[in-house]
Amino acid sequence: MTKKINATVFSFIGIGGSLALKSSGLITEPSFLSLMVLSVLIGLFISYSDKVHSVNLLKGELILKDIKETETSVKELAKAILEVTETSSHAIMTEGFDGEAKKMLSRN
């Protein structure tokens, strides 16, 4: 809970500082917008820092721990489904062959 409070306080301080700099004429519109966005992004990062797995600013990537765990779970589930499908298709082929053999034997 304190992380969210700290993040909110930091964001408000950043936004207030940006407004003060803009109203005093020390920064331009693009700089003002950049400072506002940066304040909010840093606030979000502080708030969710325990859930961040990795950050790559050059590529613009932010990977969360929950996403990484979900990706691993999905891959494991896909492998299990593939194994079940392969086993089922093998059993169907065997059953189909045995069923046809029984029909042929009963005709003779």
N, C-alpha and C positions, 0 to 999 in steps of 0.2 A: 504494500500500500504506500510506503514511503517513496518508492521509485516513481509511482504515478504522480505523487504530490511534487516531488523534486522536478520531474519532467514538466509538469504544468507551470511551476514557478519559473523554471528556466525559459520556457517558451514565452511566457508573459513578459519577463525581463528583456528577452531578445526583441520581442515585438515592440515593447515600449521604447527600448533604446533605438530601434530603427525609426520609429515615429519621431523621436526627439531629434535624431540626426537629420531626418528629412525636413522637419518643420524649421530647423535652424538653417537649412540650406547647405549643409556640409556634404551631403551626398546627393546623387542624381536618382532619377526614377529607377533605372535598371539596378543600381546598387541597393536601393531601398527594397526592391522586390527580391533581390538575391538574399539580402539579410533576413527578410521575413521568412522566405522559404527555408533558409538554412536554420533559423531558430526553431521552426516547426519540425523539421527533419531531425535535428539533434534532440529535441524533446521526445519525439517518437522513439528514437534510438535508445535514449535513457530509459524510457518506459518499458520497452520490450528487449532490453539488452540480455536478459537471462534466456530468451528464446532464440537468440541469433546464433547460428552455427558458423557462418563465415560471411565476410563482406569483401567485395572486390570493386573498388571505386572506378578503376580503369574500364572494366567491362560493364559496370552498372549492375552488378549482381548482389543480391542479398538472399542468403539461404537460411531458412529457419530450421531449428532442430526438429520441430514437429513434421515439417515437410520431408526432411531426410528420413525420419523414422517411417513415415507413411510410404515413401518410395520403396524402402526396404520391404515393408509388409506387402505391398502390391506385387513386388517381384517374387516373393516367396509364395504368395497366393497363386500367381500365374504358373509357377513351376508345379505346384500341387495339382492345379487344374489340368495341366498338360499331362502329368503322370496318370491321373484318373482317366483322362480321355484316351490315352494310349492303352491303358489296361482294359478299359471298357470296349474299345474297338477290337482288341485282341480276343476278348471273351466272346463278343458277338460273332466274330469270324469263326471261332472254334465251335460255338453253339450252332451256328448256321450250317457248318460242314457236318457236324454230328447229326443234326436234324435231317438233313438230306440223306445221309447214309442210312439212318433208321427207316426212312420212307422207302428207300430202294430195297433194303433187306426185307421189309414187310411185304413188298410186291412180289418178291421171289418166293 
